[in-house]
């Protein structure tokens, strides 16, 4: 399948579509929202589902149409998935996220993956032929591994790794480095950051530059506590010493699902954007939902730094999950295991990081629960990538929507069924010019997963 120069939306693991009717039930397609007519036409390829409004004819997505047991029309999962290559070395159980960088400086991308159930963080070095040559891997014990990111934490010119764990520790793993040249075959140094120990069930990490040095932020989840925190970690010297990293609380949080660094207000310092899926405990044990959703944490550095929360989206229901940046806009969403709420939206930034507007994304059926999005440019097209969890049985793990250029979307099947549980994902290029969608899978132990773009 080739891509045209258009907008492309890719999704992983499944959602009920929120575009057929107001309660998200596809089999209730005979009762569309007021003012919208549902029209089904045969295009010679199995059917075309459309919305027709008085102002605009908007094609939603193409898919085969089959009758449900009730006789109503539903949308079927497309066959013909993309070619998949997975890499799950012994000792990696529960691959739970991926980051990428050329850590050995040989000209290609390498990958780091936290393996949650086995409490390991794995580094994957890409070989010359990614499909036929063996991948070199290195593993490090990181209790409760939840996230891992690349970064030069000792400012020696070589790229290291930070890893967070739900066992209440954050780890820095330093690559051997001589005169700015990495020696990945040498002896790596791992330290447990003293200031992070036993503070939070650490979830997400983000790495960025501040005052010319590498720093990182980490966010937790509250569990039984009234609130968790998002902390900034900095060091001024002795970077490989566990006790050199000081932490500063920048915001309270319920459950940190994602952290991104961006200079939102263009004042020269990095701010944070986060998504939070859980409430805080207020006075008298009340539930405080004021931070649930996506928000911008404004950094004002100086003699007395300040950190200010600005809400971007606040879902009325469902469980907010991960988000990503699309230029100045934000893609986020939510899901709920007990209700029909599987939502994804583009939060449109008017240019001032205030007064955001929301544009709903139409999602395909026969997938799981919304988990994470990503945005990338691909062959002059924009691709929105989403992952989902709980896609068991006859559900797709990775599916997509390709903008048709006329206000609608064509569905693209990527993984086929079953979908199981995928995490964050992105489009990258491997050796040999192989364009892939990279992600990880946590339940069926596929580990590091590549889907080859046709």
N, C-alpha and C positions, 0 to 999 in steps of 0.2 A: 504494500500500500504506500503510495507516495503522498507527500504533504504539499498543499498549496500554500501560498503566502497569506495566511489567515490566522485568526485566533484559534488556539487549540486548548481544550480542557481535558486533562487526564485525571482519572480517579482510581483509587485502589480500595478494595473491599467495600461492601455494598450499602446502599441507602435505598429507602423507599423514596420515590420521586416526589418532590414537593410542588410539581408543576401541573398535575392533572386536576386536583381538586383541593379544597381548603383543609381537608383532614389527612392529606398525604396517602390516602388509600387508592392504589392504582385500580383495583377492581371496582371502584365506585366511579368509574370514568363517565357514567351516564349523567352525573350531577356535577358539572364544572362550576367554577365560581361565577357569580353574577356577571353578566355582560360578556362572557366568554363562551364560544361555541366550540365543541370538540369535534373535529372532522377527521375521518380516516379515509385515506386515498390509497389506491394501489399504484405503486410506481414501477411494478415489474420486478422488484427485488424483495418482496415479502411484506410491503406495506410502509406507510408513512404516517406518523402521528403528528397532528398539527393543532395549534391553537389558532383560531381565527377571531380577531377582534374587529370592531367597527373601524378602528384606525389603522390596524396593521395585521398582515398575515404573517405569523411568526412560526416557522417550522421548529419544533422542539428537538426531536432526534429521530433517526431512522432505525428501525429494528423490525425483525420478524414479529408478526402478531399472531397469537394463538388464543383459543378460547380457554377461560378458566373453568373450574368445575361448576361455577354458578352460571356460566354462559356469557359472562361479561368479557370484554376484551382486555387482555393484559399484554405486557411487553416481555418477550422472551430474551434470554441471555444469548448473545451472539457466540458462535463457535469461532474456529480459526484463530487461536491465541498466538501471540508473538513467541518466537524461540526463546527459551529460558536456559540460563546457565546459573547453577548455584554452587556455592563454595562454603562448606561447613566443616571445618577441621575438628578433629577429636578434641574435646574439652570445651567447645563452644555450645552451650545449651541456652536457648532463649535469646537469640540475637535481637537486640532492642535498639536499633538506630545505627546511623552511619555518618562518618565525616570523611573528607577526601583532601589529599594534598600530596605533593611529590616529596615525601619525607626523606628518601634516599638520593634525591637530586639526580636521577638518571633520565629525566625528561618525560616521565609518564606519571599518571595519578596512582597513588596508593590509598589504602582505606583503613580506617580504624573502626572497630565494632565492639560495643559493650555486650557481653553475654550474661544476661541477668541471672538466670538460674544456676549457672556454674561459677558465678562471681569471678569472671575473667574479663580482661580487655584484650582483644586481638588486633594486631597490626597485620595487614595483608599487603605484601609487596608485589606489584604487578610485573609479570614476566614479559618477555618480548612477544610471545604469542599467548594471549590471555586464555584461549580455549584449549590449547594443546600442550603448553609448558606448565610445569608445576608452579604454584604460587608459594613463595616463602612466607611463613607466618611466624610471628613472635607473640607470646602471651604473657600476661602479667596478672597476678591475683589482685582483684579490686572488689572487695566484699560488696555484694548487692548491686553489682554494676548496672547503672541506669543510663548514663550518657558519657560520651568521650569526644574530645575535640583536640585538633592539632593547634600548636602555637609555640613560639620561641619564648619560653618562660624565663630562661636565664640570660636572654639577650646575647647569646654567643654566636648567632648566625645560623644555628641548626634548629630544626623544628622538633619540638617535643610533644608530649601528650598530657592533657588533663582528663581525669576520669572521676565521675561522681557516683556515689553508691547509696542505696537505701539503708545500708547498715550504718549510716551517719558518719561517713568519712569522704573526704576528697583527696585524690592522689595526683601527684605530679610525677611523670615518668620521663626522665631526661635521656636523650640519645647521646651516645659517645660522640664527641665533637673535637676536632683538632684544627685550629686556625680556620674556623668557619666551615669545615668539611665534615659531614656526618660519616660515621662508621657504624652502620646498623648491625654489623656482625660482631661488634664488640660488646662490652658489658654495660647494659643500661642501668641507670640509677633511679630507683623509685622511692619517693618520700610521701608520708602521710601528713597532710597539712594540719599542724597542731591546732590552729584557731578554728578549724572546721569540725574537729573531732567531737562527736556526741552532741552536736548542736541541732541538726535537722536530719530528716530522711531526705537526703539530697537527691534531686531529680535532674533538672536541666542545667546546662552550662553554656556560657557564651564567652568568647575570647576576643579582646580588642586592644587597641593602643590607647594609652593615656600618658601624656607628658613624655612621649617618646619611648615608653616602656610597655611591655606586654602585661596586661592585667586580665583578670577574668571575673565574671559574676556567676553565682550559683544560686538556684532557688530550690526550696524544699516543699514538702507537703505537711500539713499540720497533724495528721493522724489524730491522736487524742488531745493534742494541745489546743489552746484557744486560737492560735495563729502560728503559721510558719513565717519564714523570712526569705527575702532575696537580698543577698549580700554581695558587696564588692570586695575582692581580694587584691591587695597590692603589696609589693615589696620594693625596697629601695636599694638593697644589697644582699649578698649571700643568698641568692635566689634558690640555690639547691638545698638550703637549710629548711627543715620542716617548720621551724619556729619563726622564720623571717616574714611570713605572709600574714599581714594584719587584715581583719575583716571589718567592714562597715555596713550596718543595716541600711538599705536604701528603700525598702518597702515591705510591708507585711503582705502575706499571701495565704490562700487556703491550700492550693495544690498547683504548683508551677508546671504547666504543660509545655510551654515553650519560652525561650528567651532569645531575642535578637538585639544586636547593637546597631544603632543608626544615629547620626547627628540630625535629629528630627527638626530642631529649630535653627539649624545652620549657624550655630554660635561657636563652632570650632571644637566642641567636645562631644564625645559619644554619649547618647542617651540609650535607654533600654525600652524595648517593646516586649510585653509579656502577655500570655493568655493564662487565665486562672479558672479552674473548673470547680472549686469548692468554696463554701461559705466559711466565714470566721465565726467564732463564738463571741457574742456580745454580752452586755451586762445581763446577769441573771440567767445565763445559758441560752439567750436568744440567738437565732441564726442571722448573721449579718451578711447579706448578699451584695453589698455595695461594691465589691471588687471582682465579682464574678463576671467573666467576659474578657475582653482584650483592652489593654491600657498602655499608655505611653508614660514612662517614668523619666521625667525631665531632670537632667543633671545640670547644675550650675556649679562649676568648680571655682576654686579660689581659696582665700584664707579660711573661710567657713563654708564648705560645700553644702548645698541643699539638694534634696531629691523630692520631686513633687509628682504625684499621680494625676493623670488625665485620662478619664475613661473614653474609649473609642466605641466599643459595642458592649451592650449589656443584654444578653438574651433573656427573653421573657420566660422561656422554659428550655428544657434540655440541659445537656452537660457540655459546656464549652471545652473544646479540645485545642489542638495546636493551630498555629497561624504562621503566615509568612508574608514577606514584603513583595509587592509588585510595583517597582518604582516607588512612588509616594503613597500608593494605595496598599491596602492590607487585605489578604484573603484569610478568612477565619470561618469557623463553623461549630456546630454542636451536635450531640446525639444523646439519646436516652434509651437505655435498655428496656424500660418498662412502658414506653409510650411511642407514638408514631413520629417522633421528632428527629429527623435527620436533615440538618440544615447546613448550607454553605453559602457564604455571602462575600461579595467584594465590598469592603469598606472604602468608600471613595473619599480621598483627601482633597479638600478644596484648595490646598496650598499653604495652609497655616497650621496644620495639625490640630484643627478645632472644627466643630460643626460638621462632622462627617455625615455623609449620606450612604445609604446601603443599597446594593444591587444584588438581588437573589440570583444564584446559579442553579439552573435546572440540572438535577442529578439523575442518572439512570437507575433503573430498578435492578433487582436480583443481585444486590451487593450486600455488604455488612453494615457496620456502624462507623460513621465518620470518625477519622482519627487525625490525619495530618495533611496539609497541603504543601505544595512547592510551586515556584514560578521560575521559568527559564525561557530563554530565547532558543529557538531551534529552527534552522533553515529559514530564517527570516520570519518565523512565526512565533507567536507567544503561546506557551503551553502552561496551563494550570494543572499541577499534579496533586492528587489526593490519595491518601491511604486510609484503609478502614480495618476494623477488627470484627471479630465474631462472624466472619463470613464462612460459616460451616455449611455442609451439605451442598445443595445445588446453587451456590452463590459464587459470583465472580470475586476474585481477590483484587484484581487491578483491571479497571475498565476506563474508557475515555469518552470524551465528547469533542468532536472536531467542528469548529464553527463553519457553517456552510456559506458564509458571506452574505446571507439574506436575513440575518437576525435570529437564526436557529442553529441547531447542533445536530451533527451526525454522530452516532455512537461508534466507538472503536473498542473491540475486545482485545485485552492485552494478556491477562493471565489465564482466562478460562476458569473453570471450577474444579475443585473447591478453592476458595480464596484464603481460608484460615486467617492469619493475623499479620498484616504488614505494618511497617513503621514509616519513618520519614523517607523521602525519595527525591531523586533529582535526575536530570538528563546530563550525561557526561560522555566524553569520547575516550575510548580505550586505545591501546596500541593497534596499529593497522587501520586507524580511522574508523573503528567500529563504534557506532553510535548506540548507546544503551540507556535504558532507564534503570538506575541502581536503587536498591532498597534492601531491607532485611525482613526476614520472616521468623516469627518467634515460637509458633506452636508446632508446626510440622518439621521444625529443625532444618529448614532450608539454609539458614545462615545468611551469608552475603549473596544477594540475588541480582542477576542482570537479565533484563529483557531486551532483546536485540530489536532496534527499530527497523521495520521492514524497508 
